[in-house]
Amino acid sequence: MLNPQLNKHGELQHLLTIEGLPKSIVNHILDTASSFVGISDRDVKKVPLMRGKSVFNLFFENSTRTRTTFEIASKRLSADVINLNIQASSASKGESLLDTIDNLSAMHADMFVVRHAQSGAPYLIAKHLIDTRQPHVHVVNAGDGRHAHPTQGLLDMYTIRHYKKDFTNLTVAIVGDILHSRVARSDIHALTTLGVPEVRAIGPHTLLPGGLEQMGVRTFTNMDEGLKGVDVIIMLRLQNERMSGALLPSAQEYFKSYGLTPERLALAKPDAIVMHPGPMNRGVEIDSAVADGPQAVILPQVTFGIAVRMAVMSILAGTQA
């Protein structure tokens, strides 16, 4: 199974990661999302593209933005949405992940949106569906461990394209806890796939994973140096829930060295945009004056996220193995 995301025709069958996705598919998702953005402004915010389809949201990890925007996106596509309460489900009684999937598949599920603390869980589900000959059931990775968060990466790319138009002349800086960030990995793969000539990673040594240079990323431990002349700044929160051991002296020290303040933002290009996948920790990785300032596009990211997730699900719903 070379690429479980694609069917035998090279079409998107599951969305598990941006890594390895052809540029044509990434652009197809972004172009499709453009056609959905205006639906939010209509009196009736629905299209019938997934009428009669059942989407199961399986969030084994807590989430606000991702789960809510997936639910909104499903409903705007006219799908039936089932939010599984994991704490009250059979999974809490010891049922295996694949047994849960089999039981939900028997209820005629058409799509699983999966968020899981273990890297690779969505792959496991997708492979199981392929092995059990269920090509009509699709999997969307809504974040797995430290590995990937493809729809966040795609909505970030949509946001950048909306404000900057062309990827091929940009310098993009990703700042913060890159070691534990699935968003950073998805963004890096998406940016390089779309032809961004310079991607920078900025953070303390303890939060910069090895291998970034092999991915075509320039690394900086000095925030001021890393921000000079950039077009896009993507701030990341400290993933305290995934840290083992003391990787930082304190939140205050971190903000002093790596917090995005108006003074540091001034080092970037005058028209630079500031992004953040949320949730934000104000006063830790970003100053409120920046988060609420004119260069921040953090709330538009959330709005665009609905259209991007609509695009992903509608494309998947239209393909078979």
C-alpha positions in Angstrom: 0.0 0.0 0.0 2.1 2.8 -1.3 -0.2 5.7 -0.6 -3.4 4.8 1.3 -4.7 8.3 0.7 -5.2 7.8 -3.0 -7.3 5.3 -4.9 -6.2 3.4 -8.0 -7.2 6.4 -10.1 -4.9 8.8 -8.1 -7.9 10.5 -6.5 -8.1 11.4 -2.9 -9.6 8.5 -0.9 -8.6 9.5 2.6 -6.9 12.7 4.0 -4.3 11.5 6.4 -1.3 13.8 5.8 -0.2 16.5 3.4 3.2 14.7 3.1 3.3 13.0 -0.2 0.2 14.6 -1.6 0.6 15.8 -5.2 0.6 19.6 -5.6 -2.4 19.2 -8.0 -4.5 17.7 -5.2 -3.5 20.4 -2.7 -4.5 23.1 -5.2 -7.7 21.3 -6.1 -8.7 21.4 -2.4 -7.8 25.1 -2.1 -9.7 25.9 -5.4 -12.8 23.9 -4.2 -12.7 25.8 -0.9 -12.9 29.1 -2.7 -16.3 28.0 -4.1 -17.5 27.4 -0.6 -16.4 30.6 1.2 -19.4 32.6 0.0 -21.9 30.0 1.4 -21.4 31.5 4.9 -22.9 34.8 3.7 -26.1 33.2 2.3 -29.4 33.2 4.2 -29.5 29.4 3.7 -26.0 28.2 4.5 -26.4 24.8 2.9 -25.6 22.9 -0.3 -26.9 19.3 -1.0 -23.5 17.7 -1.9 -23.5 15.2 1.0 -27.3 14.8 1.5 -27.9 11.3 2.9 -24.3 10.8 3.9 -23.4 10.0 7.6 -20.3 11.7 9.1 -19.0 10.4 12.4 -16.8 12.7 14.5 -14.5 10.6 16.6 -12.6 12.9 18.8 -10.4 11.0 21.2 -8.7 14.3 22.2 -10.4 17.5 23.3 -10.9 20.2 20.7 -13.0 23.3 20.2 -12.2 24.9 16.8 -11.5 21.7 14.8 -14.5 19.7 16.0 -16.9 22.6 15.7 -15.8 23.6 12.2 -16.0 20.0 11.0 -19.5 19.8 12.4 -20.5 23.0 10.7 -18.8 22.0 7.5 -20.7 18.6 7.5 -24.0 20.3 8.1 -23.5 22.9 5.4 -22.9 20.0 3.0 -26.3 18.6 4.2 -24.7 15.5 5.8 -26.0 13.8 8.9 -23.5 14.4 11.7 -22.9 12.0 14.7 -20.6 13.3 17.4 -19.5 10.2 19.3 -19.0 10.9 23.1 -15.8 8.9 23.6 -16.0 9.1 27.4 -19.5 7.5 27.3 -18.8 5.1 24.5 -17.7 1.5 24.5 -14.1 2.6 23.8 -14.1 3.7 27.5 -15.0 0.1 28.4 -12.0 -1.4 26.6 -13.3 -1.8 23.1 -10.5 -1.6 20.5 -10.3 1.2 18.1 -11.0 -1.1 15.1 -13.9 -2.8 16.8 -15.4 0.7 17.3 -14.9 1.4 13.6 -16.5 -1.9 12.6 -19.5 -1.3 14.7 -20.0 2.2 13.3 -19.4 1.0 9.8 -22.2 -1.5 10.4 -24.4 1.6 11.1 -23.7 2.7 7.5 -21.1 5.4 8.2 -19.7 7.1 5.2 -16.9 9.2 6.7 -14.9 9.2 9.9 -13.3 12.4 11.2 -10.7 11.2 13.6 -8.6 13.1 16.2 -6.4 10.9 18.3 -3.5 11.3 20.8 -1.6 8.4 19.1 0.3 9.2 15.9 -0.9 6.9 13.1 -4.4 6.1 14.4 -6.1 7.5 11.3 -3.7 5.4 9.1 -4.7 2.3 11.1 -8.4 3.0 10.4 -7.9 3.7 6.7 -5.8 0.6 6.2 -8.5 -1.5 8.0 -11.2 -0.1 5.8 -9.1 -1.0 2.7 -8.4 -4.4 4.0 -12.0 -5.1 4.8 -13.1 -3.8 1.3 -15.0 -0.7 2.4 -13.9 1.8 -0.2 -17.1 3.9 0.2 -16.0 4.9 3.8 -13.5 7.7 4.1 -11.2 8.9 6.8 -10.2 12.5 7.6 -7.3 13.0 10.0 -8.3 15.8 12.4 -4.9 15.6 14.2 -2.9 12.6 15.4 -0.3 12.8 18.1 2.7 14.8 17.1 2.4 13.6 13.5 -0.1 15.6 11.3 -3.0 18.0 11.2 -3.7 18.2 7.4 -6.9 20.3 7.4 -5.2 22.9 9.6 -2.2 22.9 7.2 -4.6 23.3 4.3 -6.6 26.1 5.9 -3.3 27.9 6.7 -2.4 27.6 3.0 -5.8 28.9 2.0 -5.3 31.9 4.3 -1.8 32.6 3.0 -3.1 32.4 -0.6 -6.0 34.7 0.2 -3.7 37.4 1.5 -0.5 36.9 -0.5 -1.8 35.4 -3.8 1.5 33.7 -4.9 3.5 31.2 -2.8 6.6 31.3 -5.0 8.0 34.6 -3.7 7.3 34.3 0.1 9.4 33.8 3.2 7.4 32.1 5.9 8.4 31.8 9.6 7.0 29.2 11.9 7.7 30.1 15.5 7.6 28.2 18.8 7.1 24.6 19.9 7.9 22.9 16.6 9.1 19.7 18.3 5.6 18.8 19.5 3.5 20.5 16.8 1.6 18.4 14.2 0.5 21.8 12.7 4.1 22.7 12.0 4.8 19.5 10.2 1.7 19.8 8.0 2.5 23.5 7.3 6.1 22.7 6.3 5.0 19.9 3.9 2.3 22.1 2.4 4.5 25.2 2.0 7.3 23.2 0.3 4.8 21.4 -1.9 3.4 24.7 -3.0 6.8 26.1 -3.9 7.5 28.6 -1.0 11.3 29.3 -1.5 12.1 29.9 2.1 10.6 28.3 5.2 12.0 29.2 8.6 11.7 27.5 11.9 12.3 29.7 15.0 12.5 28.5 18.5 14.8 27.3 21.3 17.1 24.4 20.6 15.0 22.2 22.9 11.9 22.8 20.8 13.5 22.4 17.3 13.4 18.8 16.1 16.2 17.2 14.2 15.8 16.8 10.4 14.3 20.2 9.7 17.2 21.1 7.3 16.6 17.9 5.4 13.0 19.2 4.9 14.3 22.4 3.4 13.8 24.5 6.5 16.2 27.1 7.8 16.4 27.1 11.6 16.9 30.1 13.9 17.2 30.2 17.7 17.3 34.0 17.7 13.8 35.4 17.2 14.9 38.8 15.9 17.2 37.3 13.3 14.6 34.8 12.1 11.8 37.4 11.7 13.8 39.8 9.5 12.0 40.4 6.2 9.4 37.6 6.4 6.0 37.8 4.7 4.1 35.4 7.0 4.5 34.5 10.7 2.8 31.4 12.0 2.9 31.4 15.8 2.5 28.1 17.7 1.5 27.5 21.3 3.6 25.6 23.8 2.3 22.1 23.8 2.7 21.6 27.5 0.5 18.5 27.5 3.0 16.7 25.2 6.2 17.8 26.9 8.1 15.3 29.1 10.6 17.0 31.3 11.5 20.7 31.7 12.3 21.9 28.2 11.9 25.6 29.1 12.8 27.7 32.2 9.4 29.4 32.5 6.6 30.9 30.4 7.9 34.4 31.2 11.4 33.6 30.0 9.9 32.1 26.9 7.9 35.2 26.1 11.0 37.4 26.7 12.9 35.4 24.0 10.2 34.2 21.6 7.0 36.1 22.2 5.7 38.0 19.3 5.5 41.7 20.3 4.8 44.7 18.2 8.5 45.5 18.3 9.4 42.1 16.9 6.6 42.2 14.3 8.2 45.4 13.0 11.2 43.3 11.9 9.1 41.5 9.3 7.9 43.1 6.1 5.4 46.0 6.6 2.6 43.9 5.1 3.4 40.7 6.9 0.5 38.7 8.2 0.3 37.0 11.6 -1.3 33.5 12.0 -2.0 31.2 14.8 -3.8 27.8 14.8 -5.2 28.4 18.3 -5.8 28.2 21.1 -3.6 31.2 21.8 -1.7 31.8 25.1 -1.6 35.5 25.3 1.5 36.8 27.0 3.3 33.5 26.4 3.8 33.2 22.6 1.9 36.3 21.5 1.2 39.8 22.8 -2.4 40.9 22.8 -1.5 44.0 20.9 -0.4 41.7 18.0 -3.1 39.1 18.3 -5.8 41.9 18.1 -3.8 44.1 15.7 -4.4 44.9 12.0 -1.8 42.3 10.7 -3.4 39.4 12.5 -5.5 37.1 10.4 -6.2 34.6 13.2 -10.0 34.8 13.1 -10.2 34.7 9.3 -8.2 31.4 9.6 -11.1 29.9 11.5 -13.7 31.1 9.0 -11.7 29.8 6.1 -11.3 26.5 8.0 -15.0 25.7 7.5 -14.7 26.1 3.7 -11.5 24.1 3.5 -13.1 21.2 5.5 -16.2 21.4 3.3 -13.9 21.1 0.3 -12.0 18.0 1.7 -15.2 16.2 2.7 -17.0 16.9 -0.6 -14.0 15.7 -2.6 -13.8 12.5 -0.6 -17.5 11.9 -0.8 -17.3 12.0 -4.6 -14.5 9.3 -4.9 -14.5 5.5 -4.7 -11.6 3.0 -4.8 
